[in-house]
Amino acid sequence: MRIALGCDHTGIELKGQVAAWLRDLGHDIQDVGAYELDPLDDYPDFTKTLAKAVASGSVKRGIMVCGSGVGACVAANKVVGVRAAICHDTYSAHQGVEDDDMNVLCLGARIIGVELARELTAAFVGATFSGEERHVRRLNKVLAMEKSNLGSVHDGSKELK
């Protein structure tokens, strides 16, 4: 499977380990950065690149690592076609794919250890969407929500001060 892999400065060490595990499992990695430790980098920049790769179909899934996983998850879900979730337990990592067709896994490098990250990665990439009628029905409702927001009144121009 082709998988995009990204991080900010807090996830750079764990991203390298995840990349090695994925390659050992036979997956093809598209590394979207960060490539070096820069405490001034911002997770939305790398998350946007990763999420666009997933949404475009150039990769099947993505894994994004930041400090808590929260920021990356929020940012990834702003890209149409992305269904990202923070998973810090193996059940959610596979169930999110099987039931909700999750395509981006967000990990918190400051929250989980290396061995749990390995298990989460394996659970995420080893899972497939079930295609069961009830899950398809629910996913179609989520996709309709996403589509209805394309014409939203909010234009994204308001910035926080």
VOGU-3710 file (C-alpha; in Angstrom, 3 decimals, decimal comma):
1> mrialgcdht> 0,000/0,000/0,000  1,230/3,544/-0,715  1,140/5,568/2,515  1,948/9,245/3,115  3,891/9,851/6,290  4,398/13,228/7,919  5,270/14,986/11,147  6,191/18,261/12,736  9,310/18,740/14,858  7,845/16,852/17,829
11> gielkgqvaa> 7,196/13,756/15,752  10,374/13,552/13,712  11,966/10,700/15,686  8,790/8,608/15,820  8,111/9,258/12,116  11,451/7,666/11,244  10,572/4,574/13,240  7,094/4,360/11,691  8,637/4,624/8,212  10,979/1,715/8,956
21> wlrdlghdiq> 8,124/-0,447/10,266  5,969/0,297/7,249  8,775/-0,545/4,850  9,382/-3,800/6,759  5,692/-4,609/6,202  6,166/-4,038/2,445  4,495/-0,650/2,138  5,621/2,195/-0,133  6,185/5,446/1,782  5,718/9,004/0,568
31> dvgayeldpl> 7,521/11,124/3,168  6,003/14,631/3,229  8,292/16,005/5,968  9,456/17,313/8,296  12,906/16,184/7,251  14,924/17,944/9,940  14,387/19,173/13,457  13,077/22,748/13,308  11,256/23,844/16,478  9,619/26,657/14,500
41> ddypdftktl> 7,872/24,437/11,959  4,073/24,169/12,040  2,062/20,948/11,886  -0,615/22,387/9,535  1,937/22,746/6,735  2,919/19,072/6,747  -0,602/17,898/7,532  -1,982/19,786/4,529  0,489/18,098/2,180  -0,268/14,676/3,631
51> akavasgsvk> -4,057/15,193/3,570  -4,003/16,425/-0,024  -2,072/13,309/-1,054  -4,713/11,113/0,587  -7,644/13,081/-0,830  -6,186/13,062/-4,355  -5,702/9,305/-4,277  -1,942/9,486/-4,885  -1,662/7,512/-1,626  -4,212/5,203/-0,063
61> rgimvcgsgv> -3,669/6,308/3,553  -1,681/8,699/5,677  -0,067/8,737/9,100  0,675/12,098/10,723  2,688/12,502/13,926  2,658/15,661/16,033  2,952/16,315/19,760  -0,515/15,222/20,854  -2,114/14,201/17,553  -4,875/16,751/18,122
71> gacvaankvv> -3,610/19,558/15,894  -2,815/17,209/13,039  -6,267/15,634/13,298  -8,033/18,984/13,272  -5,997/20,171/10,283  -6,332/16,938/8,285  -10,110/16,917/8,624  -10,281/20,326/6,916  -9,333/18,659/3,625  -12,319/17,267/1,729
81> gvraaichdt> -12,050/13,506/1,384  -10,007/12,976/4,530  -11,313/11,044/7,503  -8,644/11,451/10,175  -8,668/10,320/13,786  -6,325/10,297/16,731  -5,841/6,734/17,869  -3,942/5,817/20,971  -5,475/2,345/21,309  -5,331/-0,512/18,812
91> ysahqgvedd> -9,079/-1,112/18,740  -9,770/2,398/17,423  -6,893/2,147/14,933  -8,439/-0,823/13,130  -12,112/-0,170/13,911  -11,868/3,353/12,473  -10,885/1,857/9,128  -13,282/-1,108/9,259  -16,400/0,868/10,202  -15,699/4,493/9,242
101> dmnvlclgar> -13,246/4,163/6,342  -10,699/6,276/8,241  -7,825/7,115/5,919  -5,498/9,185/8,139  -4,098/8,059/11,471  -2,873/10,815/13,791  -0,432/9,946/16,539  0,788/11,956/19,503  4,530/11,501/19,923  4,368/13,023/23,393
111> iigvelarel> 1,467/10,756/24,396  2,370/7,229/23,293  5,489/5,107/23,419  7,331/3,435/20,590  5,825/-0,033/21,023  2,261/1,258/21,118  2,978/3,324/17,997  4,164/0,148/16,262  0,974/-1,695/17,236  -1,240/1,217/16,157
121> taafvgatfs> 0,525/1,462/12,821  0,101/-2,268/12,170  -3,569/-2,194/13,188  -4,282/0,805/10,948  -2,567/-0,468/7,810  -3,789/-4,032/8,340  -7,460/-3,051/8,435  -9,884/-2,731/5,537  -13,256/-1,036/5,269  -15,952/-3,671/5,844
131> geerhvrrln> -18,374/-2,339/3,257  -21,242/-3,518/5,452  -24,528/-1,825/4,584  -24,846/0,013/7,878  -21,303/1,388/7,606  -21,802/2,440/3,985  -25,067/4,161/4,953  -23,366/6,059/7,767  -20,345/6,959/5,657  -22,643/8,317/2,938
141> kvlameksnl> -24,248/10,580/5,545  -20,813/11,842/6,584  -19,889/12,452/2,934  -23,152/14,366/2,429  -22,282/16,555/5,429  -18,884/17,220/3,929  -20,372/18,100/0,550  -22,972/20,419/2,076  -20,212/22,421/3,747  -18,519/23,210/0,442
151> gsvhdgskel> -20,829/26,197/-0,014  -20,473/27,351/3,571  -20,925/31,039/4,401  -17,642/31,086/6,310  -14,858/31,854/3,864  -11,976/31,128/6,207  -10,780/34,711/6,167  -11,223/35,379/9,890  -7,933/34,948/11,716  -7,339/34,695/15,417
161> k> -5,612/37,667/17,030
//
